[in-house]
């Protein structure tokens, strides 16, 4: 049993997920961007309403694509049993095509493996990450006077910069990565530091679920404070948009 949420219920869900932060932060960020019209190809399914235990954001069944944004499932659950039944339901999850779990609590990994085995589906877990949340953004230090000149070279990225971002992304450097980068550059905040020839040398993007990421500085431009500048800029932008400010740190870091 599942329920596909309409626009009215999605607004209610957004507010309800705030009560489960930080555990719900990735799903909350996704729903927030759906409600703001930034994402048009995802929909939300719950196990029950209004007292839900599990939320799955999935590709719209009527318009499935190979785009990595739209082929991502984002999951929040308070209950293993309800999550299991939703994942087992072929009307909820299409196990005949490849997709990515764009964030699921590590306590549910064995459950996901069990469901995948039942569906004869191969699953890989490339890495685990920890959520880092900036709860008091006003405590972030402002741009110092000596960095004012560099700050004046901060600019927005656009899809024409997708190649250089994808080429230097550890999960990219292929056509799928390029399409993914183009998609988030078109829809979500992203900033870079330009050099004297107006080429990006350091950049930061935001994912469809609102997290800051893909932070990178070309090796020859490191140790100049560019990353700190971009984080400061992005925090202020996300704060003004009323979005949670967070990122994911891989365990090996």
MOZIBEL-V309012 format. One record per backbone hydrogen bond with DSSP energy under -1.0 kcal/mol. NH is the residue of the N-H (numbers start at 1). CO is the residue of the C=O. If there is no record, write none. Layout:
# MOZIBEL-V309012
[[NH | CO] [NH | CO]]
This chain:
# MOZIBEL-V309012
[[3 | 46] [5 | 44] [10 | 6] [11 | 7] [12 | 8] [13 | 9] [14 | 10] [15 | 11] [16 | 12] [17 | 13] [19 | 16] [20 | 17] [21 | 18] [24 | 20] [25 | 22] [28 | 24] [29 | 25] [30 | 26] [31 | 27] [32 | 28] [33 | 29] [34 | 30] [35 | 31] [36 | 32] [37 | 34] [38 | 33] [39 | 33] [43 | 58] [45 | 56] [46 | 3] [47 | 54] [52 | 50] [55 | 76] [56 | 45] [57 | 74] [58 | 43] [60 | 41] [63 | 60] [71 | 67] [73 | 100] [74 | 57] [75 | 103] [76 | 55] [78 | 53] [83 | 79] [84 | 80] [85 | 81] [86 | 82] [87 | 83] [88 | 84] [92 | 89] [93 | 89] [95 | 93] [100 | 71] [102 | 73] [102 | 100] [103 | 101] [108 | 105] [109 | 106] [112 | 108] [113 | 109] [114 | 110] [115 | 111] [116 | 112] [117 | 113] [118 | 114] [119 | 115] [120 | 117] [121 | 116] [130 | 249] [132 | 247] [134 | 245] [139 | 136] [140 | 137] [147 | 144] [148 | 145] [151 | 147] [152 | 148] [153 | 150] [154 | 151] [155 | 192] [161 | 158] [162 | 159] [165 | 161] [166 | 162] [167 | 163] [168 | 164] [169 | 166] [172 | 169] [178 | 174] [179 | 175] [180 | 176] [181 | 177] [182 | 178] [183 | 179] [184 | 180] [185 | 181] [186 | 182] [188 | 184] [191 | 204] [192 | 155] [193 | 202] [194 | 153] [195 | 199] [198 | 195] [201 | 193] [203 | 216] [204 | 191] [205 | 213] [207 | 211] [210 | 207] [212 | 246] [213 | 205] [216 | 203] [218 | 201] [221 | 218] [222 | 219] [229 | 225] [230 | 226] [231 | 227] [232 | 228] [233 | 229] [234 | 230] [235 | 231] [236 | 232] [237 | 233] [238 | 234] [239 | 235] [240 | 236] [241 | 237] [242 | 239] [243 | 238] [247 | 132] [249 | 130] [251 | 128] [253 | 250]]
